[in-house]
Amino acid sequence: MRTTTARLLLAASLAVAFAGTVSAQDLGSLQNAAGSLLGQKGSGSALPSVSSLGSAQNAAGVLGYCQSHGYLPSATDTLKEKLLGKFGGQSEATQDSGYKQGLSGVLQGGNGQSFNLGNLKGTLAKQMCKHVADKAVSSFMH
């Protein structure tokens, strides 16, 4: 519970730092949006577990985003390429809106909601990227 509280405080600090003046209600809405997208509605957790991903295309794009920002090692490229191969490779991916959104850091959940990973920085972003990679393997690589 202390870890969750510490993460929540860190996320709140980051949100305030990057958003300027934010009301408590707005911050709560951001936390609930992230929590509901990732399977823990109302939990207030800054880094909830990833319950489901929207598509292999979006997951591949998010992995690309994570790599380009230094949140994942280049070894993740193999996973990204396998995901891209499932729907026609890089040339097809560039035309897919889910892939494009993923490259810009927008994670689409299986529940139709989305979350911008750009709202996370440092260790939290690395952890989220790792969760997305792990979930992509279990969801799309069987």
Secondary structure in CASP SS format (residue, H / E / C, confidence):
PFRMAT SS
TARGET T0000
AUTHOR 0000-0000-0000
METHOD secondary structure of the structure
MODEL  1
M C 1.00
R H 1.00
T H 1.00
T H 1.00
T H 1.00
A H 1.00
R H 1.00
L H 1.00
L H 1.00
L H 1.00
A H 1.00
A H 1.00
S H 1.00
L H 1.00
A H 1.00
V H 1.00
A H 1.00
F H 1.00
A H 1.00
G C 1.00
T C 1.00
V C 1.00
S C 1.00
A H 1.00
Q H 1.00
D H 1.00
L H 1.00
G H 1.00
S H 1.00
L H 1.00
Q H 1.00
N H 1.00
A H 1.00
A H 1.00
G H 1.00
S H 1.00
L H 1.00
L C 1.00
G C 1.00
Q C 1.00
K C 1.00
G C 1.00
S C 1.00
G C 1.00
S C 1.00
A C 1.00
L C 1.00
P C 1.00
S C 1.00
V C 1.00
S C 1.00
S C 1.00
L E 1.00
G C 1.00
S C 1.00
A H 1.00
Q H 1.00
N H 1.00
A H 1.00
A H 1.00
G H 1.00
V H 1.00
L H 1.00
G H 1.00
Y H 1.00
C H 1.00
Q H 1.00
S H 1.00
H C 1.00
G C 1.00
Y C 1.00
L C 1.00
P C 1.00
S H 1.00
A H 1.00
T H 1.00
D H 1.00
T H 1.00
L H 1.00
K H 1.00
E H 1.00
K H 1.00
L H 1.00
L H 1.00
G H 1.00
K C 1.00
F C 1.00
G C 1.00
G H 1.00
Q H 1.00
S H 1.00
E H 1.00
A H 1.00
T C 1.00
Q C 1.00
D C 1.00
S H 1.00
G H 1.00
Y H 1.00
K H 1.00
Q H 1.00
G H 1.00
L H 1.00
S C 1.00
G C 1.00
V E 1.00
L E 1.00
Q E 1.00
G E 1.00
G C 1.00
N C 1.00
G C 1.00
Q C 1.00
S E 1.00
F E 1.00
N E 1.00
L H 1.00
G H 1.00
N H 1.00
L C 1.00
K C 1.00
G H 1.00
T H 1.00
L H 1.00
A H 1.00
K H 1.00
Q H 1.00
M H 1.00
C H 1.00
K H 1.00
H H 1.00
V H 1.00
A H 1.00
D H 1.00
K H 1.00
A H 1.00
V H 1.00
S H 1.00
S H 1.00
F H 1.00
M C 1.00
H C 1.00
END
